[in-house]
Amino acid sequence: MAVIIRLRRMGAKKKPVYRIVATDSRRPRDGIYLDAMGQYDPSKSDGQITLDKDRVSHWLGQGAMVSDTVKSIFKKEGIAVGR
């Protein structure tokens, strides 16, 4: 099973809120996930981000891949991701 850290869309129509989750890469975007690590709200002026850095480091230590969007969010928060 290949684990990937990516965004899961939530919220109302035209008012998205995203949850940062670890999931099997074969699952659909809004499907079942293994662990929720934080939330990203792009509708706020600064793009409000909340993260559980312990869980992020756990999954990165387990070898989870990171999507491009989540990689840029981690970069803003100061979390180093290889590659």
PDB file of N, CA, C and O in Angstrom, chain B, residues numbered from 101:
ATOM      1  N   MET B 101       0.852  -1.177   0.000  1.00  0.00           N
ATOM      2  CA  MET B 101       0.000   0.000   0.000  1.00  0.00           C
ATOM      3  C   MET B 101       0.899   1.241   0.000  1.00  0.00           C
ATOM      4  O   MET B 101       1.757   1.398   0.868  1.00  0.00           O
ATOM      5  N   ALA B 102       0.692   2.104  -0.968  1.00  0.00           N
ATOM      6  CA  ALA B 102       1.443   3.358  -1.041  1.00  0.00           C
ATOM      7  C   ALA B 102       0.637   4.453  -0.345  1.00  0.00           C
ATOM      8  O   ALA B 102      -0.497   4.740  -0.726  1.00  0.00           O
ATOM      9  N   VAL B 103       1.231   5.054   0.669  1.00  0.00           N
ATOM     10  CA  VAL B 103       0.552   6.104   1.439  1.00  0.00           C
ATOM     11  C   VAL B 103       0.964   7.458   0.875  1.00  0.00           C
ATOM     12  O   VAL B 103       2.137   7.698   0.589  1.00  0.00           O
ATOM     13  N   ILE B 104      -0.013   8.330   0.723  1.00  0.00           N
ATOM     14  CA  ILE B 104       0.232   9.673   0.225  1.00  0.00           C
ATOM     15  C   ILE B 104      -0.462  10.674   1.147  1.00  0.00           C
ATOM     16  O   ILE B 104      -1.557  10.421   1.650  1.00  0.00           O
ATOM     17  N   ILE B 105       0.190  11.802   1.357  1.00  0.00           N
ATOM     18  CA  ILE B 105      -0.405  12.889   2.132  1.00  0.00           C
ATOM     19  C   ILE B 105      -0.966  13.883   1.137  1.00  0.00           C
ATOM     20  O   ILE B 105      -0.226  14.435   0.323  1.00  0.00           O
ATOM     21  N   ARG B 106      -2.269  14.115   1.194  1.00  0.00           N
ATOM     22  CA  ARG B 106      -2.927  14.997   0.234  1.00  0.00           C
ATOM     23  C   ARG B 106      -4.121  15.694   0.864  1.00  0.00           C
ATOM     24  O   ARG B 106      -4.428  15.490   2.039  1.00  0.00           O
ATOM     25  N   LEU B 107      -4.791  16.519   0.067  1.00  0.00           N
ATOM     26  CA  LEU B 107      -5.947  17.271   0.550  1.00  0.00           C
ATOM     27  C   LEU B 107      -7.234  16.501   0.301  1.00  0.00           C
ATOM     28  O   LEU B 107      -7.377  15.822  -0.716  1.00  0.00           O
ATOM     29  N   ARG B 108      -8.164  16.612   1.234  1.00  0.00           N
ATOM     30  CA  ARG B 108      -9.503  16.039   1.115  1.00  0.00           C
ATOM     31  C   ARG B 108     -10.475  17.199   1.179  1.00  0.00           C
ATOM     32  O   ARG B 108     -10.476  17.941   2.161  1.00  0.00           O
ATOM     33  N   ARG B 109     -11.316  17.379   0.145  1.00  0.00           N
ATOM     34  CA  ARG B 109     -12.212  18.522   0.067  1.00  0.00           C
ATOM     35  C   ARG B 109     -13.411  18.336   0.970  1.00  0.00           C
ATOM     36  O   ARG B 109     -14.037  17.276   1.002  1.00  0.00           O
ATOM     37  N   MET B 110     -13.714  19.393   1.703  1.00  0.00           N
ATOM     38  CA  MET B 110     -14.889  19.412   2.559  1.00  0.00           C
ATOM     39  C   MET B 110     -15.514  20.786   2.411  1.00  0.00           C
ATOM     40  O   MET B 110     -15.047  21.589   1.603  1.00  0.00           O
ATOM     41  N   GLY B 111     -16.540  21.070   3.157  1.00  0.00           N
ATOM     42  CA  GLY B 111     -17.163  22.386   3.115  1.00  0.00           C
ATOM     43  C   GLY B 111     -18.334  22.425   2.154  1.00  0.00           C
ATOM     44  O   GLY B 111     -18.669  21.427   1.515  1.00  0.00           O
ATOM     45  N   ALA B 112     -18.949  23.588   2.061  1.00  0.00           N
ATOM     46  CA  ALA B 112     -20.129  23.768   1.233  1.00  0.00           C
ATOM     47  C   ALA B 112     -19.744  24.043  -0.221  1.00  0.00           C
ATOM     48  O   ALA B 112     -18.571  24.221  -0.548  1.00  0.00           O
ATOM     49  N   LYS B 113     -20.738  24.071  -1.063  1.00  0.00           N
ATOM     50  CA  LYS B 113     -20.537  24.370  -2.467  1.00  0.00           C
ATOM     51  C   LYS B 113     -19.951  25.777  -2.619  1.00  0.00           C
ATOM     52  O   LYS B 113     -20.480  26.740  -2.063  1.00  0.00           O
ATOM     53  N   LYS B 114     -18.870  25.887  -3.366  1.00  0.00           N
ATOM     54  CA  LYS B 114     -18.142  27.135  -3.618  1.00  0.00           C
ATOM     55  C   LYS B 114     -17.513  27.745  -2.369  1.00  0.00           C
ATOM     56  O   LYS B 114     -17.086  28.899  -2.395  1.00  0.00           O
ATOM     57  N   LYS B 115     -17.453  26.987  -1.279  1.00  0.00           N
ATOM     58  CA  LYS B 115     -16.785  27.422  -0.046  1.00  0.00           C
ATOM     59  C   LYS B 115     -15.953  26.256   0.494  1.00  0.00           C
ATOM     60  O   LYS B 115     -16.270  25.692   1.541  1.00  0.00           O
ATOM     61  N   PRO B 116     -14.896  25.904  -0.223  1.00  0.00           N
ATOM     62  CA  PRO B 116     -14.144  24.707   0.175  1.00  0.00           C
ATOM     63  C   PRO B 116     -13.300  24.914   1.416  1.00  0.00           C
ATOM     64  O   PRO B 116     -12.786  26.003   1.673  1.00  0.00           O
ATOM     65  N   VAL B 117     -13.173  23.853   2.169  1.00  0.00           N
ATOM     66  CA  VAL B 117     -12.235  23.731   3.276  1.00  0.00           C
ATOM     67  C   VAL B 117     -11.587  22.375   3.057  1.00  0.00           C
ATOM     68  O   VAL B 117     -12.276  21.396   2.769  1.00  0.00           O
ATOM     69  N   TYR B 118     -10.282  22.311   3.190  1.00  0.00           N
ATOM     70  CA  TYR B 118      -9.577  21.072   2.920  1.00  0.00           C
ATOM     71  C   TYR B 118      -8.988  20.499   4.194  1.00  0.00           C
ATOM     72  O   TYR B 118      -8.487  21.235   5.045  1.00  0.00           O
ATOM     73  N   ARG B 119      -9.050  19.185   4.319  1.00  0.00           N
ATOM     74  CA  ARG B 119      -8.423  18.481   5.423  1.00  0.00           C
ATOM     75  C   ARG B 119      -7.161  17.825   4.864  1.00  0.00           C
ATOM     76  O   ARG B 119      -7.201  17.223   3.791  1.00  0.00           O
ATOM     77  N   ILE B 120      -6.064  17.934   5.568  1.00  0.00           N
ATOM     78  CA  ILE B 120      -4.814  17.304   5.157  1.00  0.00           C
ATOM     79  C   ILE B 120      -4.799  15.906   5.762  1.00  0.00           C
ATOM     80  O   ILE B 120      -4.824  15.746   6.982  1.00  0.00           O
ATOM     81  N   VAL B 121      -4.757  14.892   4.891  1.00  0.00           N
ATOM     82  CA  VAL B 121      -4.904  13.513   5.342  1.00  0.00           C
ATOM     83  C   VAL B 121      -3.823  12.611   4.754  1.00  0.00           C
ATOM     84  O   VAL B 121      -3.230  12.917   3.719  1.00  0.00           O
ATOM     85  N   ALA B 122      -3.583  11.498   5.435  1.00  0.00           N
ATOM     86  CA  ALA B 122      -2.758  10.417   4.911  1.00  0.00           C
ATOM     87  C   ALA B 122      -3.722   9.336   4.440  1.00  0.00           C
ATOM     88  O   ALA B 122      -4.597   8.905   5.192  1.00  0.00           O
ATOM     89  N   THR B 123      -3.561   8.903   3.203  1.00  0.00           N
ATOM     90  CA  THR B 123      -4.476   7.927   2.633  1.00  0.00           C
ATOM     91  C   THR B 123      -3.753   7.005   1.666  1.00  0.00           C
ATOM     92  O   THR B 123      -2.633   7.290   1.241  1.00  0.00           O
ATOM     93  N   ASP B 124      -4.389   5.915   1.328  1.00  0.00           N
ATOM     94  CA  ASP B 124      -3.882   5.015   0.303  1.00  0.00           C
ATOM     95  C   ASP B 124      -3.993   5.745  -1.042  1.00  0.00           C
ATOM     96  O   ASP B 124      -5.025   6.348  -1.338  1.00  0.00           O
ATOM     97  N   SER B 125      -2.957   5.692  -1.836  1.00  0.00           N
ATOM     98  CA  SER B 125      -2.941   6.451  -3.091  1.00  0.00           C
ATOM     99  C   SER B 125      -4.001   5.969  -4.086  1.00  0.00           C
ATOM    100  O   SER B 125      -4.335   6.696  -5.022  1.00  0.00           O
ATOM    101  N   ARG B 126      -4.527   4.772  -3.903  1.00  0.00           N
ATOM    102  CA  ARG B 126      -5.546   4.254  -4.821  1.00  0.00           C
ATOM    103  C   ARG B 126      -6.965   4.682  -4.463  1.00  0.00           C
ATOM    104  O   ARG B 126      -7.892   4.449  -5.238  1.00  0.00           O
ATOM    105  N   ARG B 127      -7.142   5.298  -3.315  1.00  0.00           N
ATOM    106  CA  ARG B 127      -8.469   5.757  -2.873  1.00  0.00           C
ATOM    107  C   ARG B 127      -8.867   7.041  -3.586  1.00  0.00           C
ATOM    108  O   ARG B 127      -7.998   7.808  -4.000  1.00  0.00           O
ATOM    109  N   PRO B 128     -10.169   7.289  -3.736  1.00  0.00           N
ATOM    110  CA  PRO B 128     -10.614   8.564  -4.333  1.00  0.00           C
ATOM    111  C   PRO B 128     -10.313   9.744  -3.413  1.00  0.00           C
ATOM    112  O   PRO B 128     -10.057   9.561  -2.223  1.00  0.00           O
ATOM    113  N   ARG B 129     -10.346  10.942  -3.964  1.00  0.00           N
ATOM    114  CA  ARG B 129      -9.979  12.159  -3.231  1.00  0.00           C
ATOM    115  C   ARG B 129     -10.739  12.303  -1.918  1.00  0.00           C
ATOM    116  O   ARG B 129     -10.138  12.631  -0.895  1.00  0.00           O
ATOM    117  N   ASP B 130     -12.030  12.068  -1.928  1.00  0.00           N
ATOM    118  CA  ASP B 130     -12.848  12.253  -0.734  1.00  0.00           C
ATOM    119  C   ASP B 130     -13.210  10.931  -0.073  1.00  0.00           C
ATOM    120  O   ASP B 130     -14.190  10.855   0.668  1.00  0.00           O
ATOM    121  N   GLY B 131     -12.432   9.893  -0.334  1.00  0.00           N
ATOM    122  CA  GLY B 131     -12.718   8.580   0.220  1.00  0.00           C
ATOM    123  C   GLY B 131     -12.181   8.403   1.632  1.00  0.00           C
ATOM    124  O   GLY B 131     -11.860   9.370   2.323  1.00  0.00           O
ATOM    125  N   ILE B 132     -12.092   7.149   2.038  1.00  0.00           N
ATOM    126  CA  ILE B 132     -11.625   6.791   3.366  1.00  0.00           C
ATOM    127  C   ILE B 132     -10.154   7.173   3.499  1.00  0.00           C
ATOM    128  O   ILE B 132      -9.380   7.017   2.554  1.00  0.00           O
ATOM    129  N   TYR B 133      -9.771   7.673   4.675  1.00  0.00           N
ATOM    130  CA  TYR B 133      -8.381   8.045   4.908  1.00  0.00           C
ATOM    131  C   TYR B 133      -7.869   7.382   6.174  1.00  0.00           C
ATOM    132  O   TYR B 133      -8.651   6.929   7.010  1.00  0.00           O
ATOM    133  N   LEU B 134      -6.551   7.327   6.310  1.00  0.00           N
ATOM    134  CA  LEU B 134      -5.923   6.673   7.451  1.00  0.00           C
ATOM    135  C   LEU B 134      -5.801   7.597   8.659  1.00  0.00           C
ATOM    136  O   LEU B 134      -6.033   7.179   9.793  1.00  0.00           O
ATOM    137  N   ASP B 135      -5.434   8.860   8.411  1.00  0.00           N
ATOM    138  CA  ASP B 135      -5.176   9.780   9.510  1.00  0.00           C
ATOM    139  C   ASP B 135      -5.368  11.215   9.029  1.00  0.00           C
ATOM    140  O   ASP B 135      -4.937  11.566   7.930  1.00  0.00           O
ATOM    141  N   ALA B 136      -6.008  12.035   9.840  1.00  0.00           N
ATOM    142  CA  ALA B 136      -6.154  13.465   9.537  1.00  0.00           C
ATOM    143  C   ALA B 136      -5.082  14.220  10.312  1.00  0.00           C
ATOM    144  O   ALA B 136      -4.912  14.016  11.514  1.00  0.00           O
ATOM    145  N   MET B 137      -4.361  15.092   9.616  1.00  0.00           N
ATOM    146  CA  MET B 137      -3.229  15.796  10.225  1.00  0.00           C
ATOM    147  C   MET B 137      -3.424  17.286  10.339  1.00  0.00           C
ATOM    148  O   MET B 137      -2.624  17.959  10.989  1.00  0.00           O
ATOM    149  N   GLY B 138      -4.452  17.819   9.736  1.00  0.00           N
ATOM    150  CA  GLY B 138      -4.636  19.260   9.809  1.00  0.00           C
ATOM    151  C   GLY B 138      -5.725  19.732   8.877  1.00  0.00           C
ATOM    152  O   GLY B 138      -6.469  18.939   8.301  1.00  0.00           O
ATOM    153  N   GLN B 139      -5.802  21.046   8.742  1.00  0.00           N
ATOM    154  CA  GLN B 139      -6.854  21.659   7.939  1.00  0.00           C
ATOM    155  C   GLN B 139      -6.302  22.889   7.233  1.00  0.00           C
ATOM    156  O   GLN B 139      -5.437  23.588   7.762  1.00  0.00           O
ATOM    157  N   TYR B 140      -6.817  23.146   6.023  1.00  0.00           N
ATOM    158  CA  TYR B 140      -6.415  24.301   5.230  1.00  0.00           C
ATOM    159  C   TYR B 140      -7.679  24.991   4.743  1.00  0.00           C
ATOM    160  O   TYR B 140      -8.521  24.379   4.085  1.00  0.00           O
ATOM    161  N   ASP B 141      -7.803  26.279   5.074  1.00  0.00           N
ATOM    162  CA  ASP B 141      -8.970  27.063   4.667  1.00  0.00           C
ATOM    163  C   ASP B 141      -8.512  28.188   3.748  1.00  0.00           C
ATOM    164  O   ASP B 141      -8.048  29.221   4.231  1.00  0.00           O
ATOM    165  N   PRO B 142      -8.633  28.009   2.417  1.00  0.00           N
ATOM    166  CA  PRO B 142      -8.152  29.025   1.476  1.00  0.00           C
ATOM    167  C   PRO B 142      -9.011  30.281   1.433  1.00  0.00           C
ATOM    168  O   PRO B 142      -8.580  31.292   0.879  1.00  0.00           O
ATOM    169  N   SER B 143     -10.211  30.248   2.000  1.00  0.00           N
ATOM    170  CA  SER B 143     -11.093  31.410   1.944  1.00  0.00           C
ATOM    171  C   SER B 143     -10.648  32.515   2.904  1.00  0.00           C
ATOM    172  O   SER B 143     -11.037  33.671   2.731  1.00  0.00           O
ATOM    173  N   LYS B 144      -9.848  32.181   3.904  1.00  0.00           N
ATOM    174  CA  LYS B 144      -9.308  33.193   4.810  1.00  0.00           C
ATOM    175  C   LYS B 144      -8.268  34.014   4.052  1.00  0.00           C
ATOM    176  O   LYS B 144      -7.683  33.536   3.081  1.00  0.00           O
ATOM    177  N   SER B 145      -8.042  35.235   4.492  1.00  0.00           N
ATOM    178  CA  SER B 145      -7.149  36.132   3.763  1.00  0.00           C
ATOM    179  C   SER B 145      -5.724  35.588   3.653  1.00  0.00           C
ATOM    180  O   SER B 145      -5.072  35.771   2.624  1.00  0.00           O
ATOM    181  N   ASP B 146      -5.236  34.923   4.697  1.00  0.00           N
ATOM    182  CA  ASP B 146      -3.875  34.393   4.659  1.00  0.00           C
ATOM    183  C   ASP B 146      -3.838  32.886   4.413  1.00  0.00           C
ATOM    184  O   ASP B 146      -2.770  32.281   4.500  1.00  0.00           O
ATOM    185  N   GLY B 147      -4.969  32.275   4.112  1.00  0.00           N
ATOM    186  CA  GLY B 147      -5.016  30.828   3.904  1.00  0.00           C
ATOM    187  C   GLY B 147      -4.713  30.100   5.198  1.00  0.00           C
ATOM    188  O   GLY B 147      -3.645  29.504   5.341  1.00  0.00           O
ATOM    189  N   GLN B 148      -5.636  30.139   6.137  1.00  0.00           N
ATOM    190  CA  GLN B 148      -5.447  29.596   7.480  1.00  0.00           C
ATOM    191  C   GLN B 148      -5.089  28.111   7.425  1.00  0.00           C
ATOM    192  O   GLN B 148      -5.777  27.312   6.789  1.00  0.00           O
ATOM    193  N   ILE B 149      -3.995  27.762   8.106  1.00  0.00           N
ATOM    194  CA  ILE B 149      -3.490  26.395   8.123  1.00  0.00           C
ATOM    195  C   ILE B 149      -3.318  25.956   9.577  1.00  0.00           C
ATOM    196  O   ILE B 149      -2.710  26.669  10.375  1.00  0.00           O
ATOM    197  N   THR B 150      -3.854  24.782   9.917  1.00  0.00           N
ATOM    198  CA  THR B 150      -3.588  24.170  11.218  1.00  0.00           C
ATOM    199  C   THR B 150      -3.008  22.790  10.954  1.00  0.00           C
ATOM    200  O   THR B 150      -3.530  22.040  10.130  1.00  0.00           O
ATOM    201  N   LEU B 151      -1.930  22.456  11.652  1.00  0.00           N
ATOM    202  CA  LEU B 151      -1.259  21.176  11.450  1.00  0.00           C
ATOM    203  C   LEU B 151      -0.902  20.527  12.780  1.00  0.00           C
ATOM    204  O   LEU B 151      -0.597  21.209  13.759  1.00  0.00           O
ATOM    205  N   ASP B 152      -0.944  19.195  12.798  1.00  0.00           N
ATOM    206  CA  ASP B 152      -0.415  18.406  13.900  1.00  0.00           C
ATOM    207  C   ASP B 152       0.958  17.912  13.441  1.00  0.00           C
ATOM    208  O   ASP B 152       1.061  16.879  12.780  1.00  0.00           O
ATOM    209  N   LYS B 153       2.003  18.648  13.792  1.00  0.00           N
ATOM    210  CA  LYS B 153       3.345  18.377  13.268  1.00  0.00           C
ATOM    211  C   LYS B 153       3.887  17.024  13.715  1.00  0.00           C
ATOM    212  O   LYS B 153       4.713  16.436  13.017  1.00  0.00           O
ATOM    213  N   ASP B 154       3.444  16.522  14.853  1.00  0.00           N
ATOM    214  CA  ASP B 154       3.876  15.188  15.290  1.00  0.00           C
ATOM    215  C   ASP B 154       3.373  14.111  14.337  1.00  0.00           C
ATOM    216  O   ASP B 154       4.114  13.198  13.974  1.00  0.00           O
ATOM    217  N   ARG B 155       2.109  14.223  13.934  1.00  0.00           N
ATOM    218  CA  ARG B 155       1.542  13.232  13.004  1.00  0.00           C
ATOM    219  C   ARG B 155       2.179  13.354  11.621  1.00  0.00           C
ATOM    220  O   ARG B 155       2.406  12.348  10.948  1.00  0.00           O
ATOM    221  N   VAL B 156       2.464  14.582  11.200  1.00  0.00           N
ATOM    222  CA  VAL B 156       3.121  14.788   9.901  1.00  0.00           C
ATOM    223  C   VAL B 156       4.487  14.120   9.906  1.00  0.00           C
ATOM    224  O   VAL B 156       4.829  13.400   8.967  1.00  0.00           O
ATOM    225  N   SER B 157       5.269  14.351  10.952  1.00  0.00           N
ATOM    226  CA  SER B 157       6.603  13.745  11.009  1.00  0.00           C
ATOM    227  C   SER B 157       6.515  12.226  11.104  1.00  0.00           C
ATOM    228  O   SER B 157       7.376  11.523  10.576  1.00  0.00           O
ATOM    229  N   HIS B 158       5.484  11.713  11.771  1.00  0.00           N
ATOM    230  CA  HIS B 158       5.294  10.263  11.847  1.00  0.00           C
ATOM    231  C   HIS B 158       5.102   9.675  10.450  1.00  0.00           C
ATOM    232  O   HIS B 158       5.771   8.708  10.087  1.00  0.00           O
ATOM    233  N   TRP B 159       4.198  10.250   9.672  1.00  0.00           N
ATOM    234  CA  TRP B 159       3.914   9.703   8.346  1.00  0.00           C
ATOM    235  C   TRP B 159       5.068   9.911   7.378  1.00  0.00           C
ATOM    236  O   TRP B 159       5.323   9.058   6.529  1.00  0.00           O
ATOM    237  N   LEU B 160       5.763  11.026   7.494  1.00  0.00           N
ATOM    238  CA  LEU B 160       6.938  11.232   6.640  1.00  0.00           C
ATOM    239  C   LEU B 160       8.031  10.228   7.005  1.00  0.00           C
ATOM    240  O   LEU B 160       8.760   9.757   6.132  1.00  0.00           O
ATOM    241  N   GLY B 161       8.146   9.903   8.288  1.00  0.00           N
ATOM    242  CA  GLY B 161       9.099   8.890   8.733  1.00  0.00           C
ATOM    243  C   GLY B 161       8.750   7.499   8.244  1.00  0.00           C
ATOM    244  O   GLY B 161       9.632   6.658   8.067  1.00  0.00           O
ATOM    245  N   GLN B 162       7.466   7.253   8.024  1.00  0.00           N
ATOM    246  CA  GLN B 162       7.014   5.961   7.509  1.00  0.00           C
ATOM    247  C   GLN B 162       7.180   5.860   6.000  1.00  0.00           C
ATOM    248  O   GLN B 162       6.939   4.799   5.423  1.00  0.00           O
ATOM    249  N   GLY B 163       7.592   6.957   5.347  1.00  0.00           N
ATOM    250  CA  GLY B 163       7.835   6.922   3.904  1.00  0.00           C
ATOM    251  C   GLY B 163       6.667   7.387   3.062  1.00  0.00           C
ATOM    252  O   GLY B 163       6.610   7.069   1.874  1.00  0.00           O
ATOM    253  N   ALA B 164       5.734   8.129   3.637  1.00  0.00           N
ATOM    254  CA  ALA B 164       4.582   8.608   2.873  1.00  0.00           C
ATOM    255  C   ALA B 164       5.023   9.649   1.842  1.00  0.00           C
ATOM    256  O   ALA B 164       5.873  10.495   2.124  1.00  0.00           O
ATOM    257  N   MET B 165       4.444   9.578   0.664  1.00  0.00           N
ATOM    258  CA  MET B 165       4.690  10.564  -0.379  1.00  0.00           C
ATOM    259  C   MET B 165       3.810  11.779  -0.100  1.00  0.00           C
ATOM    260  O   MET B 165       2.822  11.677   0.628  1.00  0.00           O
ATOM    261  N   VAL B 166       4.164  12.930  -0.678  1.00  0.00           N
ATOM    262  CA  VAL B 166       3.430  14.168  -0.434  1.00  0.00           C
ATOM    263  C   VAL B 166       3.012  14.754  -1.775  1.00  0.00           C
ATOM    264  O   VAL B 166       3.821  14.834  -2.699  1.00  0.00           O
ATOM    265  N   SER B 167       1.739  15.168  -1.887  1.00  0.00           N
ATOM    266  CA  SER B 167       1.276  15.798  -3.122  1.00  0.00           C
ATOM    267  C   SER B 167       1.924  17.168  -3.272  1.00  0.00           C
ATOM    268  O   SER B 167       2.426  17.728  -2.297  1.00  0.00           O
ATOM    269  N   ASP B 168       1.915  17.709  -4.484  1.00  0.00           N
ATOM    270  CA  ASP B 168       2.555  19.005  -4.747  1.00  0.00           C
ATOM    271  C   ASP B 168       1.928  20.126  -3.937  1.00  0.00           C
ATOM    272  O   ASP B 168       2.642  20.978  -3.408  1.00  0.00           O
ATOM    273  N   THR B 169       0.610  20.139  -3.834  1.00  0.00           N
ATOM    274  CA  THR B 169      -0.077  21.195  -3.088  1.00  0.00           C
ATOM    275  C   THR B 169       0.263  21.132  -1.607  1.00  0.00           C
ATOM    276  O   THR B 169       0.537  22.160  -0.988  1.00  0.00           O
ATOM    277  N   VAL B 170       0.245  19.942  -1.041  1.00  0.00           N
ATOM    278  CA  VAL B 170       0.563  19.784   0.376  1.00  0.00           C
ATOM    279  C   VAL B 170       2.037  20.111   0.620  1.00  0.00           C
ATOM    280  O   VAL B 170       2.387  20.645   1.672  1.00  0.00           O
ATOM    281  N   LYS B 171       2.898  19.795  -0.345  1.00  0.00           N
ATOM    282  CA  LYS B 171       4.307  20.126  -0.216  1.00  0.00           C
ATOM    283  C   LYS B 171       4.498  21.637  -0.090  1.00  0.00           C
ATOM    284  O   LYS B 171       5.320  22.096   0.703  1.00  0.00           O
ATOM    285  N   SER B 172       3.736  22.412  -0.875  1.00  0.00           N
ATOM    286  CA  SER B 172       3.847  23.875  -0.780  1.00  0.00           C
ATOM    287  C   SER B 172       3.279  24.391   0.552  1.00  0.00           C
ATOM    288  O   SER B 172       3.790  25.366   1.101  1.00  0.00           O
ATOM    289  N   ILE B 173       2.238  23.750   1.068  1.00  0.00           N
ATOM    290  CA  ILE B 173       1.690  24.126   2.376  1.00  0.00           C
ATOM    291  C   ILE B 173       2.721  23.834   3.468  1.00  0.00           C
ATOM    292  O   ILE B 173       2.925  24.653   4.364  1.00  0.00           O
ATOM    293  N   PHE B 174       3.369  22.671   3.396  1.00  0.00           N
ATOM    294  CA  PHE B 174       4.391  22.322   4.373  1.00  0.00           C
ATOM    295  C   PHE B 174       5.562  23.306   4.302  1.00  0.00           C
ATOM    296  O   PHE B 174       6.138  23.658   5.332  1.00  0.00           O
ATOM    297  N   LYS B 175       5.911  23.742   3.112  1.00  0.00           N
ATOM    298  CA  LYS B 175       7.008  24.700   2.944  1.00  0.00           C
ATOM    299  C   LYS B 175       6.670  26.016   3.652  1.00  0.00           C
ATOM    300  O   LYS B 175       7.535  26.614   4.292  1.00  0.00           O
ATOM    301  N   LYS B 176       5.412  26.469   3.539  1.00  0.00           N
ATOM    302  CA  LYS B 176       4.986  27.690   4.221  1.00  0.00           C
ATOM    303  C   LYS B 176       5.076  27.544   5.739  1.00  0.00           C
ATOM    304  O   LYS B 176       5.377  28.506   6.447  1.00  0.00           O
ATOM    305  N   GLU B 177       4.812  26.335   6.231  1.00  0.00           N
ATOM    306  CA  GLU B 177       4.825  26.077   7.669  1.00  0.00           C
ATOM    307  C   GLU B 177       6.208  25.715   8.194  1.00  0.00           C
ATOM    308  O   GLU B 177       6.391  25.545   9.399  1.00  0.00           O
ATOM    309  N   GLY B 178       7.186  25.597   7.293  1.00  0.00           N
ATOM    310  CA  GLY B 178       8.554  25.305   7.724  1.00  0.00           C
ATOM    311  C   GLY B 178       8.852  23.841   7.935  1.00  0.00           C
ATOM    312  O   GLY B 178       9.777  23.503   8.675  1.00  0.00           O
ATOM    313  N   ILE B 179       8.088  22.953   7.302  1.00  0.00           N
ATOM    314  CA  ILE B 179       8.319  21.532   7.409  1.00  0.00           C
ATOM    315  C   ILE B 179       9.088  21.083   6.165  1.00  0.00           C
ATOM    316  O   ILE B 179       8.615  21.256   5.041  1.00  0.00           O
ATOM    317  N   ALA B 180      10.261  20.511   6.369  1.00  0.00           N
ATOM    318  CA  ALA B 180      11.094  20.084   5.247  1.00  0.00           C
ATOM    319  C   ALA B 180      10.624  18.741   4.721  1.00  0.00           C
ATOM    320  O   ALA B 180      10.440  17.790   5.480  1.00  0.00           O
ATOM    321  N   VAL B 181      10.431  18.678   3.399  1.00  0.00           N
ATOM    322  CA  VAL B 181      10.016  17.453   2.733  1.00  0.00           C
ATOM    323  C   VAL B 181      11.058  17.154   1.671  1.00  0.00           C
ATOM    324  O   VAL B 181      11.396  18.024   0.868  1.00  0.00           O
ATOM    325  N   GLY B 182      11.570  15.927   1.660  1.00  0.00           N
ATOM    326  CA  GLY B 182      12.584  15.553   0.682  1.00  0.00           C
ATOM    327  C   GLY B 182      12.046  15.607  -0.735  1.00  0.00           C
ATOM    328  O   GLY B 182      10.844  15.474  -0.965  1.00  0.00           O
ATOM    329  N   ARG B 183      12.959  15.806  -1.690  1.00  0.00           N
ATOM    330  CA  ARG B 183      12.673  15.881  -3.139  1.00  0.00           C
ATOM    331  C   ARG B 183      11.985  17.109  -3.515  1.00  0.00           C
ATOM    332  O   ARG B 183      11.681  17.311  -4.691  1.00  0.00           O
TER     333      ARG B 183
END
